[in-house]
Structures are given as structure tokens and as C-alpha cells.
């Protein structure tokens, strides 16, 4: 991939001096997204020079596939009139996304210059939450009345085909314009005689409401193996469709978000974020983490007199805390994925909590036994071994329960279940782990000295 | 969703006594996957009774959508002859997946009973690695010669349409049967006069080799917004296609795998795994984790004399280790996602390593300053504050570097970059953090007492 892009970059530099014919052929041979990737590494004057050489149509293809930063850079090199021309080759939902990146002033100016019909569609789309079905849908779909015959339908489809995103799924409305079903183009093509669309329609239509969160939309598309899902308003009228390629972007974004949030990383960050932005995005979480780490410190400080008498306790402390943290994070990972995939079933909650608690007790006992034995060998005191055995059972029990409860509690509070969950969890396992271990040591102190 | 499934469950129970007509209509109204979900909660005798009532065609629809466990349960209730009949309604790649779940004996028996042509395709598919392009592709595609005209093509498409998975993309071969391009059905439908397919063909075809890993396939599909990607053999001959709905399953599986592996959870585990399986899957990781935790313990044990003289050190230990672990996991999350999304560019490696190191130093200094100040207030010794300040800078520097290097090192060794990376990382930050902090304390011991 990298090598390929270097070739494209070399070609781009050549282009700036090449003749028309080579350019046409070159554009056909390369995928717009590969060209966009190469363009993102040009400086602004070369970018302006190159985009100036392209036909609007070709530029629009590349522009649509570009990352947001490059889109903004390209727009900076163009007049409002030129931008409107680029927009005329693009779908309304893509235009909406780009307008969302601009200042309100620039956005208003561009909307004023657009064709009235197009501007109306875009204004409408701008009203939806960016992460809702309405925010990611496109308005280019095929909707036909259920009373049309297959011959009539095929004629309409042939006319509309060049302008719509999906043609193998045709949505069907009743006489009140309500969405009532879908028909596959293959069924229209292969139906022998002239049938009404209604007779080819499947009954079990999966659809989503326009205000539903994009994560739910993605779950539905994944569950029912859809290539396109219709979006309806409250009156059950089709207002847009969401295609599966946009769903993949949603799934990848939500997965990144879950992993990042769990560990306190800002969702905007990626491997090419600048140093300053990275520090800014991660430092707040480090301070939250510091505050929770001090809770562990205060817990340990409560037992300083015990530690000063039995220093072996300080050496064993990392085991109790570390094992609790890792066991809890195992549970956490499973619950967060279960919620993301829509697999966690709330009526089974108590059963699952009980199971995680049991896993904790069993794994705590198994690893605690080994730990206790090794510490006994190291320090020759079997009470120390017994204490760590008990502390690990209790800490892994707590770890399993909190690894399960933290994401569910966050979710029921309307907060993303992944948010900082690993930080909360390790706070619980550190504080509780130290408290149980050092507390037991204090209780049995006379056997340890 | 849950409520809906409960309705289906009630219906299923009713069915077992209902007449034929109600059943037909009910099957049409519900999506096979919802029925499959409800069936997975029936006991085996009721399952047998219900599946016995269905036409093979309907059963095949439900069977295809069922989870693996349910598929096996259903097969157990059926004779080989009945299974072959179910298979006759299914695609070769789905049959292959199911045969992969059975014993070799049962597999051979079923293959013997299948039609020879079908058995040949399935045998061929069984030869590919389950997680390669060949393992997830289907052999139901449309391939036409580039010299056909649009009218000839449309006639062929009408005939083939009912039997193929994707009809809006037609793949094009040359006279040597090599894959040379693709044409959209929309372009065939809307082309005014009778053109050769070759003239409608796009040049920039994205394809994958049959032995490529499914994660790479998913990256290509996501990058180029494809709904279907062709799979070719070494001679560039089309051997199958992969549709986007299967890609979504791959993406979700790989995401689950990354999150799980990072934290030492078996990829097969989910929220409904049994207690025994969960213990079995997680316990090995807990023991690996225990071994690494002992490394931290041995490090602390080296400094027991220092701790016994300055017990405040024991209280501060969790901060140094915890902050390092969390900072490192932030870096780790970003690098693992970057690799999964194909965004990490190896030529930028050293620049990125340098950046992560700098973020570590800056965040270490910022949080170390606050920590040092609070410890000074708690214990009235500013050398303690200074020591923890220095220890945190060094530990977060190491955390950033190892958070970056561990996944890349695993990847270059051919190991999944997520595998146990969080466990390796916290071992490094624990051992190094304790060593630096307690080592500094030992060096400046006279100022601490």
C-alpha cells in the first residue's frame, strides 16, 4: 500500500507538467481514495496547483473520498462558485457532512449559492444529530408505489439508476406514501410475467427511525445481514437510506471509541495526531487516574505501622492489586463487547453477575494457592501464604463483580459503558485489594512477626 | 428486541399445535434470524418437534442464520438424507462452514451423499484456511465475457439472478478467463444502445488473492467502500467473491479479538459462555499474569531494607506503577487500533516512537509535579516529592515507548499485536517503575530518614 501511494505521489508531481491525455487515463486507472491519500501529503501550493488541473467531476470523486483535513485544505484553495460546482457532483449527505465542518458564515454563504431544491435537502439533513440514523443517511433511494407492475417499475428504474446509490433494493410505498416493503431488483428482472410489485414484496421489512443512534443502526444491519436499511419518520414515511459502507465506518468508529474510552483516550486521537494534541487529550485522564491512584495510596498509608513491622507485605502488594485489576479487566472486556454487539440480555443480569463472581472465586483460589505457596517458600511463614490466599479470593470476587457492574451502571446512567471503566475498575481492585490484604495482615499480625 | 423474541417464542409454542395456514403466514412475517434466536432457547425435544413441522426450504432459511450451537443441535435431530435436502437450499460457502463443525466421519458421509458437482465445490472450499479470503468467500457470482453486449448480458443476468448472491456487480473476464474488470448492473440497464461490456468496465478494480488474511480483506473493503470484493487465484482467475455482510462479521470478530487478546480473554468467550468454560479460558492468562506479577514482587523485595526504613515508600508505590500502566495502555490502545485499521505507517515508526516518548515525559512531569507536592504535604519531606517526580517522568517515558514497541514487536514476530500486550506492558511499567522509584529512594536514603 505504502509503495503504491509513493508511485501515485511521484505521478502527481509529474502531472503538474504533463499533457491532458496522460492525465485522463491516469485518473481512470487509480482509485480516488488512493489519490486522496497521496494528496494529503502535498503542501498547500502544490495541492492548489494539482486540484486546479482537474475537471470538477474528477475532483469531486477525489474530494468525496478524502479525509476531513484534506477536504478543508482543498476547499481553502477554491472560490465559493467552484465549491458549488464540486457539490453539484456529490450526494446531499456528503455535502451535509462537509458543511458541518465549515464555519456557520461559510455554510450559509454556500447554501445561498446552491440550487434551492438541493439546499432544502441539505438544510433538512443538517438538522439531524450527527450520530443518529438521520445524520448518516443518504436521500438517494428508489421508492415505487406497490401498485406498479414489474414492467413499469423496470422502466422507472432504468431512468433513475444513474442518480441513485443503491439500485438492487427497491423500496415500496402504499397509496398513503407509507413505507410497506422492499423488492429485490433480481425478482423484478426474473419475474416471468407482468406482476404487481406488491406481490413480490417481502413482509418482514427491517427499518429504523430517523432519530435512532447510529450504533443501534449498525447492530440491526449486522444482525440481519443487510446491504441497505431504510430510515423512516414518525409517520412511517421513507426519508432516507443507510448503505452498508457507511455502516462499516460506524462500526470501526464505535469500536475505536470503546477501546479508547475504556483506557481514557480521546476518540479523536489516532497515530498521526500531533504531540501537543496528544498531550492535551491524554493529560486530563492521567490526572483523573492520579486522583484514583491516591485513593490506593491513602489505603496503604492506613496500614503503615503493619508494613513497617512486616516488610514482606510491601513486596506482595503488587500481586494482589495486579491480579485483581487484570481479572476485572477480563470481565470488563467481555461485558463491553457484549453491550456493543447487543448481546447482553438484561433479564439474565443477575445470573451473569453470579457467574462472574464465581469465576472470580475459583480463579482467585487457584492463583491464590500458588501465590501463597511461593510466598511461604520465600519468607517461611505460612500465615503470610494463607493471608494472600484469602485476599486474592476476595479481590478477584470483587473484581469480577465490579468488572460486570461498572459498564452496566454507566449504561443505565446514560453514559457510554466503556467510559473510563478500566480506570474505575482498577481503583476498586487496588483500594479493596490493599484493604483486604493489609487488613487481614493487621488482624493476624502476631502470627506474621 | 427481547420482547419481540418472547413473542416469537410464544408463537413457536402455539405452532406445535396450529394448522398449516397460520404457519406459512407466520414464517413470512418473521425474519429467519429472529426465529433462530428464539429456537436457541428451546429444549431438544421441542426443537425436533418444531423443525419437523417446517418445509425444508423454510428450515434452511432459519438454519443458515442460526448460531453454530443451534446448527449442531438441529443437525442432531435430522437424518443424513434430511441434512442433504437442507443443504440443497444453501450456498456452498455456508455448507462448508457447517461441515467444518462436524466430525470428519460425518463430514465424509454427507459429502458422499451430496450431488457430485456440489461436493466438489465444497471440498475445494474446505481446503482454504478458515480466516483467509478463500475461507470466507462464496462461489455464487456473476462472471461474463468482456465481448458480450449489454443486451446479451442482460438476458444472461435474468437467468442467473435467482441463484446468485450479488447481482448489481457483474465481474468481467477476458478470453483467457482472467478477471479484468467489473460493470455495475445500473450501467447495463441504463446504457442506451447495445454496447460491449468492455466499454462500460472500470479500470481500477480492487481484488484480493485467495490466501490473503480476512483482516486485510476487511481493510480493503472498508477503505474502498465496496459491497463486494472479487477473490482471484495466482493466475488471476476469479474463484469467488466476498460480500460486505460477511465483512461486517469479520470486522466485529477481529475487534472482539483485539480487545480480548489485549486483556487475556479467549476469543471464543462471550457473555453466554458457561462457568466452566470461562474459568478454563481465563485461568491460563491469570497464571501468566501471576508470573509477571512476581517479577514486580521480586523487584520490590530487592529494596525491603529501604522500605522498612521509609514506610511512606510503600504507600507511594501504587502511584508510580498505576500511572505508568495507564499511560502505557493509552499508547497501546492507539497503536493496536492503528494497526487494525491499517493506519500505522512503518516508515514513520521512529518519529512516532519519539512522539510517544515525549508525551510520556510531559505527562510524567505534569502529574509527577502534583504527586510530589501532595506527598511533600503528607510526609513533610521534599526529597520524597522530588524522587517521585523523577520516577514518574522516567516511568511514563518507558510506558510510552513500550506501549508503542510491544504491539509492533509482536506483529513483526508474526504474532497478533494485541496478544497479551496489556499484560506485558504492565509488567514492564511495574518492574521498571518500582526499580526506578525504590532505586532513587535507596540512593538518596540519607535525605529521607
Interface residues (C-beta under 8 A of the other chain):
Chain A: X1 X2 X28 X29 X30 X31 X33 X65 X157 X158 X159 X161 X162 X166 X167 X168 X185 X186 X189 X190 X202 X203 X204 X206 X221 X222 X223 X224 X225 X226 X227 X243 X244 X245 X247 X248 X249 X251 X252 X255 X256 X258 X259 X260 X262 X263 X264 X265 X269 X270 X271 X272 X275 X278 X279 X282 X283 X285 X286 X287 X289 X290 X292 X293 X294 X296 X297 X298 X300 X301 X304 X307 X308 X311 X312 X313 X314 X315 X316 X317 X318 X319 X321 X322 X323 X325 X326 X327 X329 X330 X332 X333 X334 X335 X336 X337 X338 X341 X342 X343 X344 X345 X346 X347 X348 X352 X355 X358 X359 X362 X363 X366 X367 X370 X371 X374 X378 X422 X423 X426 X430 X434
Chain B: X1 X2 X28 X29 X30 X31 X33 X157 X158 X159 X161 X162 X166 X167 X168 X185 X186 X189 X190 X202 X203 X204 X206 X221 X222 X223 X224 X225 X226 X227 X243 X244 X245 X247 X248 X249 X251 X252 X255 X256 X258 X259 X260 X262 X263 X264 X265 X269 X270 X271 X272 X275 X278 X279 X282 X283 X285 X286 X287 X289 X290 X292 X293 X294 X296 X297 X298 X300 X301 X304 X307 X308 X311 X312 X313 X314 X315 X316 X317 X318 X319 X321 X322 X323 X325 X326 X327 X329 X330 X332 X333 X334 X335 X336 X337 X338 X341 X342 X343 X344 X345 X346 X347 X348 X352 X355 X358 X359 X362 X363 X366 X367 X370 X371 X374 X378 X422 X423 X426 X430 X434
